[in-house]
Amino acid sequence: MENFYAYDEEFRDSLATVDERGKRIWIYPKKPKGKYTHARILVTVLLLGLLFSGPFIKIGGQPLLLFNIFERKFVIFGVAFWPQDFYLFGLAMITLFVFIILFTVVFGRVWCGWACPQTIFMEMVFRRIEYWLEGDASQQRKLNEGPWTREKIVKKTVKHVIFLLISILIAHTLMAYLVGIDQVINIVTSSPFAHWGGFIATVFFTILFYWVFSSFREQACVAVCPYGRLQGVLLNKDSMAVSYDFVRGEPRGKLHKGEVDNNKGDCIDCKLCVHACPTGIDIRNGTQLECINCTACMDACDEVMTKIGKPTGLIRISSYNNIAEGKTAVFTTRVIAYIVVLTALVGVVTTLMLNRSDIDATVLRVPGQLYQKTEDGKIQNLFNVLFVNKTFEPAEVEIKIKGHPGAEIVFVGEEKIKLAANSTKEHIMFVKLPPEELTGAKTPIEFEIIKDGKVIDTPATNFLGPFSF
């Protein structure tokens, strides 16, 4: 096998989509067909159905998903989240990152080839339109390199009009997840000047998606996406990935009719696996950064193996150790460690989510205000209370001081604390404490926020008083 590893090592020093002068090499992948392609089509239909129907799905009158960064309003599965819940978001992102690491260590870049929106739209939508209008790889190359005939102008015009229309659809769908489907409808049905911010954002996303899928293409995966870079440090010899069985395939060589050569491997060097790759790599060189595990090379190779009477699976989902030594070890020490960490993080996030309060309160002393002595001998401080109602129902709450029987609260303005649905509200209040209940210049005090007779939050702060009494 030593000769195999020495084969064509130059691929490690350059990208398959860039020549030695740094010029872009346009990729014309052969149209894939086979059982894995059929499976990807089914997955694509399911995921695109969920993507485009998501903005219209509501739970309890609220969107399924909403990430309104402009108004700092987030809704996940009908539950509202606010900036005060950022710690939950941070923990959830850490948990997701650990999950991605674990998934990649075990299964490689399955996400990239089967579920990533970039791959789904590029390979299963935009590329399919090209196959339909311009033909397979050789026909597309011939059309692009040929003169501008009437046929070429018509095909190119129709293709790019369709590309633009799909980009508009994707841009509006993205906006629906950012600002809500109702707001998108308002933007579409109103003058651009009435919602100029939303209009500009929609135009920007449309141009961006059109450029990515019509021109930038696989470079998004090869040169931009950080996940592909992470693959190099996450994968190991036990990771499952699209792999070439070099033990069975080498030494490769052309197969001639009627020839029987026991010294040759099963690979007949037809290079169809290379022609089918959407990133232009040769999977026979081993796992590479550009490989997105789309399985197009597997379908191409299986078709050839069937035609020449050889077993399929020369290129398959497997690990290096499984191919080289016949060993399969999924639950390695590294994987078990990730599972333990992931389980702990999931437990923490789940616990925090279950104990998450529907109404949060933050109590802070008004800046620049010192304590005051009242006529009845008590010490008073001025506080600002910020209430956040995270629910979609109006609420009425009350606030008390815990552990201080002589405490008194006097509101400035409204005495009843009524909170509108999904909103914030500030209250100014004086808090009075008897001197004997103070413990020093700063006395820790804890408030109780009560709703329907139940304590739902316990914000704490410090109460200023004199150094001596």
C-alpha positions in Angstrom: 0.0 0.0 0.0 3.0 2.3 0.2 2.8 3.1 -3.5 -0.8 4.2 -3.1 0.0 6.8 -0.5 2.8 8.2 -2.7 0.4 8.5 -5.6 -0.3 12.0 -6.9 0.4 13.9 -3.6 0.2 17.2 -5.5 -3.5 17.4 -4.7 -2.6 18.4 -1.1 -0.9 21.5 -2.3 -3.7 23.1 -4.3 -7.5 23.3 -4.7 -9.2 21.3 -7.4 -11.1 24.5 -8.5 -8.0 26.7 -8.9 -5.2 26.2 -11.4 -1.5 26.9 -10.9 -2.0 30.6 -11.9 -4.7 31.1 -9.4 -7.5 31.1 -12.0 -10.9 29.6 -11.3 -11.5 26.2 -12.8 -15.2 26.0 -13.6 -16.7 22.6 -12.4 -19.0 20.7 -14.6 -20.1 17.7 -12.5 -21.7 14.8 -14.3 -25.4 14.4 -13.4 -25.6 11.9 -10.6 -28.0 9.0 -10.6 -28.4 6.0 -8.3 -29.9 4.9 -5.0 -28.0 7.5 -3.0 -29.1 10.3 -5.3 -32.7 9.1 -5.0 -32.3 9.2 -1.2 -30.9 12.7 -1.3 -33.9 13.8 -3.5 -36.3 12.6 -0.8 -34.3 14.3 2.0 -34.3 17.5 -0.1 -38.0 17.5 -0.7 -38.6 17.0 3.0 -36.2 19.8 4.1 -37.3 22.3 1.5 -40.9 21.6 2.4 -40.1 22.4 6.1 -38.0 25.5 5.1 -40.6 27.1 3.0 -43.6 26.2 5.1 -41.9 27.2 8.4 -42.9 30.9 8.3 -46.6 29.9 7.9 -46.6 27.4 10.8 -47.8 28.9 14.1 -48.0 27.5 17.6 -50.5 29.2 19.9 -50.7 32.1 17.4 -47.0 32.6 17.4 -44.5 31.7 14.6 -42.7 28.4 14.7 -39.3 30.1 14.4 -38.5 33.8 14.5 -35.0 35.4 14.8 -35.8 39.1 14.8 -32.4 40.5 15.7 -33.6 44.0 14.8 -36.2 44.1 17.6 -34.3 41.6 19.8 -37.3 39.3 19.6 -36.8 35.5 19.2 -39.4 32.8 19.1 -38.5 29.1 19.0 -41.3 26.6 18.7 -43.8 29.2 19.8 -41.9 30.2 22.9 -40.5 33.8 23.2 -37.0 34.5 24.2 -35.5 37.8 25.1 -32.0 39.3 25.6 -32.3 38.3 29.3 -32.3 34.7 28.1 -28.9 35.1 26.3 -27.2 32.8 28.7 -29.6 30.1 27.5 -28.7 30.9 24.0 -25.0 30.8 24.8 -25.3 27.4 26.4 -27.5 26.1 23.6 -24.8 27.2 21.0 -22.1 25.5 23.0 -24.2 22.3 23.2 -24.8 22.5 19.4 -21.1 23.0 18.8 -20.2 19.9 20.9 -22.9 18.0 19.0 -21.4 19.0 15.7 -18.0 17.9 16.9 -19.3 14.6 18.0 -21.3 14.0 14.8 -18.3 14.9 12.7 -15.9 12.7 14.6 -18.2 9.7 14.1 -19.9 10.4 10.7 -17.8 13.0 8.9 -19.4 15.8 6.8 -22.8 14.1 6.3 -24.4 17.5 7.2 -22.7 19.2 4.3 -23.8 16.8 1.7 -27.3 16.0 2.8 -28.7 18.9 4.9 -26.7 22.1 4.4 -28.9 24.7 2.6 -25.9 25.6 0.4 -25.6 22.1 -0.9 -29.3 21.4 -1.1 -30.0 24.5 -3.2 -26.8 24.3 -5.3 -26.9 20.6 -6.2 -30.5 19.7 -5.9 -32.2 22.8 -7.2 -29.9 25.2 -9.2 -27.7 22.4 -10.7 -30.8 20.4 -11.6 -32.2 23.4 -13.6 -28.9 23.5 -15.5 -29.1 19.8 -16.3 -32.7 20.4 -17.5 -31.9 23.4 -19.7 -28.3 22.8 -20.8 -27.8 19.1 -20.6 -25.2 17.0 -18.8 -21.6 18.1 -18.1 -20.2 17.7 -21.6 -23.1 19.5 -23.1 -22.8 22.4 -20.7 -19.1 22.7 -21.4 -19.7 22.7 -25.1 -22.4 25.3 -24.8 -20.3 27.6 -22.6 -17.2 27.4 -24.8 -19.2 27.8 -28.1 -20.3 31.0 -29.8 -23.3 33.1 -28.7 -26.0 31.6 -30.9 -29.7 32.1 -30.6 -30.0 28.8 -28.7 -27.3 29.8 -26.2 -28.8 33.2 -25.6 -32.3 31.7 -25.0 -31.0 28.9 -22.7 -28.8 31.3 -20.7 -31.5 33.9 -20.4 -34.2 31.4 -19.2 -31.7 29.8 -16.8 -30.7 33.1 -15.1 -34.3 34.3 -15.0 -35.3 31.1 -13.1 -32.2 31.5 -10.9 -33.2 35.1 -10.0 -36.8 34.1 -9.3 -35.7 31.3 -6.9 -33.3 33.7 -5.3 -36.1 36.1 -4.7 -38.2 33.3 -3.1 -35.3 32.3 -0.8 -34.6 35.9 0.2 -38.3 36.5 1.1 -38.3 33.2 3.1 -35.2 34.3 5.0 -36.8 37.6 5.7 -39.9 35.8 7.0 -37.7 34.1 9.6 -36.1 37.4 10.5 -39.1 39.7 10.8 -42.1 37.4 10.5 -44.3 36.5 7.5 -46.9 39.2 8.3 -44.2 41.9 8.1 -42.9 40.4 4.8 -46.4 40.5 3.3 -46.6 44.2 4.3 -43.2 44.9 2.7 -44.3 43.1 -0.5 -47.7 44.8 -0.8 -46.5 48.3 0.2 -44.4 50.9 -1.5 -40.6 50.4 -1.1 -40.5 53.8 0.7 -43.0 52.6 3.3 -40.6 49.9 4.5 -37.3 50.9 2.9 -35.2 49.0 5.4 -37.0 45.7 4.7 -37.0 46.4 1.0 -33.2 47.0 0.9 -32.6 43.9 3.0 -34.7 41.7 0.6 -32.9 43.1 -2.4 -29.5 42.5 -0.8 -30.3 38.9 0.1 -31.7 38.3 -3.4 -28.5 39.5 -5.1 -26.4 37.6 -2.6 -28.2 34.3 -3.2 -28.2 34.8 -7.0 -24.5 35.5 -7.0 -23.7 32.5 -4.7 -25.7 30.0 -6.7 -25.0 31.3 -10.2 -21.3 32.2 -9.8 -19.6 31.5 -6.5 -21.1 28.0 -6.1 -18.8 25.3 -4.6 -16.3 28.0 -3.5 -18.7 28.7 -0.6 -17.9 25.2 0.7 -14.3 25.1 -0.3 -13.0 28.5 0.6 -15.5 30.2 2.9 -17.3 27.7 5.2 -15.3 27.2 8.5 -16.9 23.8 9.0 -14.8 22.3 6.2 -11.7 23.6 7.9 -12.7 22.0 11.2 -13.0 18.7 9.5 -9.2 18.4 9.3 -8.9 18.4 13.1 -12.1 16.5 13.9 -11.8 13.5 11.7 -9.7 10.5 12.7 -9.0 7.0 11.3 -12.2 5.7 12.9 -14.5 8.4 11.5 -17.1 7.3 9.0 -16.8 9.2 5.7 -17.1 8.7 1.9 -14.0 6.6 1.3 -12.2 4.8 -1.5 -11.4 1.1 -0.7 -7.7 1.3 -1.7 -7.1 -2.3 -0.5 -9.6 -3.6 -3.0 -9.1 -1.0 -5.7 -5.3 -0.8 -6.1 -3.4 -1.2 -8.3 -5.8 0.5 -10.6 -5.8 0.1 -14.3 -7.8 0.1 -17.5 -10.0 -2.9 -18.2 -9.9 -4.3 -21.7 -12.5 -6.6 -23.1 -11.7 -10.3 -22.4 -8.7 -9.4 -20.2 -8.1 -11.2 -17.0 -5.4 -9.8 -14.8 -5.2 -11.0 -11.2 -2.6 -8.4 -10.4 -5.0 -5.5 -10.9 -7.4 -4.1 -8.4 -11.1 -3.5 -9.0 -10.7 0.2 -9.9 -10.5 0.5 -13.7 -9.4 4.2 -13.5 -12.5 5.4 -15.4 -12.5 8.6 -13.4 -16.3 8.8 -13.3 -16.0 9.4 -9.6 -14.0 12.5 -10.3 -16.4 13.7 -13.1 -19.4 13.3 -10.7 -17.8 15.3 -7.8 -19.4 18.7 -7.4 -16.1 20.1 -5.9 -13.8 18.5 -8.5 -11.7 16.2 -6.2 -10.5 12.7 -6.7 -11.8 10.7 -3.8 -9.2 8.0 -4.5 -6.6 10.4 -3.0 -8.2 10.0 0.4 -10.3 12.2 2.6 -10.0 15.9 1.6 -11.2 19.3 2.8 -13.3 19.8 -0.3 -15.3 16.5 0.1 -18.8 17.2 1.4 -19.9 13.5 1.6 -22.6 14.0 -1.0 -22.1 10.4 -2.2 -22.3 11.3 -5.9 -19.0 9.5 -6.5 -20.5 6.4 -4.8 -23.4 6.3 -7.2 -21.0 6.8 -10.2 -18.7 4.0 -9.0 -21.5 1.5 -8.2 -22.9 2.0 -11.7 -19.4 1.1 -13.2 -18.9 -1.9 -10.9 -22.3 -3.3 -11.8 -21.5 -3.0 -15.5 -18.1 -4.8 -15.2 -19.5 -7.5 -12.9 -17.7 -6.4 -9.8 -19.2 -5.9 -6.3 -20.4 -2.4 -5.5 -19.1 -0.4 -2.6 -15.6 0.3 -3.9 -16.3 3.8 -2.8 -18.6 3.7 0.3 -19.2 5.2 3.7 -16.5 3.7 5.8 -13.5 4.5 8.1 -9.8 4.3 7.2 -9.3 1.6 9.8 -12.1 -0.4 8.5 -10.7 -0.4 5.0 -7.0 -0.8 6.0 -7.4 -3.3 8.8 -11.0 -4.4 8.8 -11.6 -2.9 12.2 -14.6 -0.8 13.2 -14.5 1.2 16.4 -17.2 3.8 16.7 -17.2 4.3 20.5 -13.6 5.3 20.9 -12.3 7.1 24.1 -12.6 10.4 22.3 -16.2 9.8 21.2 -17.2 8.6 24.7 -15.7 11.8 26.2 -17.7 14.0 23.8 -20.8 12.0 24.6 -20.3 12.6 28.3 -19.8 16.3 27.8 -22.8 16.6 25.4 -25.1 14.7 27.8 -24.1 17.0 30.7 -24.7 20.1 28.5 -28.1 18.8 27.3 -29.0 18.1 30.9 -28.1 21.6 32.0 -29.9 23.4 29.1 -33.0 21.2 29.6 -33.1 22.0 33.4 -32.7 25.7 32.8 -35.3 25.7 30.1 -37.8 23.9 32.4 -37.1 26.3 35.2 -37.1 29.4 33.0 -39.4 32.1 34.4 -42.1 33.6 32.2 -41.6 37.0 33.8 -38.2 38.4 34.7 -37.5 41.4 36.9 -34.3 43.4 37.3 -34.0 45.8 40.3 -31.3 48.5 40.2 -30.7 51.5 42.3 -31.3 54.8 40.4 -27.8 56.1 39.5 -26.6 59.1 41.5 -29.1 58.7 44.3 -28.0 58.2 47.9 -30.1 57.0 50.8 -32.5 59.3 52.5 -34.0 59.5 56.0 -37.8 59.7 56.2 -39.8 61.5 58.8 -40.7 58.2 60.5 -37.1 57.4 61.0 -36.7 54.9 58.2 -34.0 54.8 55.5 -35.2 54.8 51.9 -33.6 54.1 48.5 -34.9 54.9 45.0 -34.9 51.8 42.7 -35.8 51.2 39.1 -37.5 47.9 38.2 -37.5 46.5 34.7 -40.1 43.8 34.1 -40.0 41.5 31.1 -43.1 39.6 30.2 -41.9 36.7 28.0 -45.3 35.3 27.4 -48.0 36.2 24.8 -50.6 36.9 27.5 -51.0 40.1 29.7 -50.1 39.6 33.3 -50.4 41.4 36.6 -47.7 40.9 39.3 -46.8 42.2 42.7 -43.4 42.8 44.3 -42.5 42.2 47.9 -39.3 42.3 50.0 -38.2 39.0 51.4 -37.0 38.7 55.0 -37.6 42.3 56.0 -41.0 42.6 58.0 -40.6 46.3 58.4 -40.0 47.0 54.8 -42.2 49.3 52.8 -42.5 49.9 49.0 -43.9 53.1 47.6 -44.4 53.3 43.8 -43.9 56.4 41.8 -46.9 56.6 39.5 -48.9 53.4 39.0 -49.2 51.2 42.0 -50.5 48.1 40.2 -47.9 46.3 38.0 -49.7 45.4 34.8 -47.6 44.0 32.0 -48.7 43.8 28.4 -48.1 40.6 26.5 -44.6 40.0 25.1 -43.3 43.4 26.4 -41.1 45.2 28.9 -42.1 47.8 31.5 -40.2 50.0 33.9 -41.4 51.0 37.4 -39.8 53.5 39.8 -40.2 52.8 43.5 -39.0 53.9 46.9 -38.0 51.1 49.3 -38.0 52.0 53.0 -36.3 49.9 55.7 -36.1 50.4 59.5 -32.5 51.2 60.6 -32.4 48.0 62.8 -32.9 45.8 59.7 -29.7 47.2 58.0 -26.5 45.4 58.3 -24.1 48.1 57.2 -23.5 50.6 54.5 -24.7 48.0 51.9 -27.4 45.6 53.0 -28.3 42.8 50.6 -32.0 42.6 50.0 -34.0 40.1 47.9 -37.4 40.8 46.2 -40.1 38.4 45.4 -42.1 38.8 42.2 -45.5 37.2 42.7 -48.0 36.1 40.0 -51.2 34.4 40.9 -50.0 33.8 44.4 -46.8 32.1 43.3 -43.2 33.4 43.5 -41.9 33.4 39.9 -38.6 35.4 40.3 -36.4 36.6 43.1 -34.1 39.5 42.0 -31.6 40.8 44.5 -29.7 44.0 44.9 -28.0 46.2 47.6 -29.7 48.7 49.9 -27.6 51.7 50.9 -27.6 53.1 54.4 -25.4 55.1 56.8 -22.2 53.6 58.2 -23.5 53.8 61.7 -26.9 54.2 63.3 
